[in-house]
């Protein structure tokens, strides 16, 4: 039997759930039909176990795991003081996700990275010329990208901030050309002025590494323009974020930050269905922090939003392997992406679109049988 007393010290308003025991194909369908599993965010995956946990008053990370049926029984019996929050999160984990940015989330989406910068960590300078950037954006679409994520300011570790005017100069012609060609364009920026210019040029989505905290006017703009947005977690700012970041639990602390940002957005008039969340792999996080977030990525379903994961070519891959340069990190990028899909992540932000599309297609065929 589950030792429910282990989590009694946790503040009931800080309890978090993670779906475990992920099932696919006919096994998922049979377990859901029999009541031994629930659908994961309304998709074709199911989950049959739950991890429940949080931080104790001494800042210790405490988790218990239990079969789903036992957890549901605990809730039905009152579940101590956690019952209401636990039941609410369980419903959010299970509920179908409405379309986001015009896309059904019944299949994984691929967001192709297009950096119009001289200094991004992976492809800085390659698409610096607007015509080259536009051509590459078209190539990403041809390769199968659902969304083109255009950024004009590098946010790699140690990067200096960029004036909004220069960022606009870099991205505006590229956004406009690709939007006019029919692409669904996302603007990767933390500056309100750049968001506004990009939306005026045809971008449909805002992807903000500060989760709309970088400028107090960003959130009102998003609410006014009714733009879908990706809320990402970043500890600190790019110049200093990798200087010995410390967490009691990266998973719990990132969940709490993004949960607070969701509440701020909905209070400002942004519908939850316009929101997606990104744990921010590598943004103010060391390798062990990134691993905890990746291993626990399913926990972000408890926020009730689409999940975006950007791990493509990041340094964590090289640090876990043999120190490969960014262009040689495709196998590790795909391994992380496929693991995330198995946890129900809906949107992959990647550099290598064709290769990711192929991997997603094979994964989808295998997990639907």
Buried (B, 14 or more C-beta within 10 A) or exposed (E): EBEBEBBEEBEBEBBBBBBBBBBBBEEBBEBBEEEBBBBBBBBBBBBBBBBBBBBBEEEEBBBBBBBBBBBBEBBEEEBBBBBEBBBBBBEBBBBEBEEBBEBEBEEBBBBBBBBBBEBBBBBBEBBBEBEBBBEBBBBBBEBBBBBBBBBBBBBBBEBEBBEBEEBBBBBBBBBBBBBEBEBBBBBBBBBBBBBBBBBEBBBBBBBBBBBBBBBEBBBBBBBEBEBBBBBBBBBEBBEEBBEEBEBEBBBBBBBBBBBEBBEBBBEEEBEBBBBBBBBBBBBBBBBEBBBBBBEBBBBBBBBBBBBBBBBBBBBBBBEBEEEBEBEBBBEBBBBBBBBBBBBBBBBBBBBBBBBBBBBBEEBBEEBEE
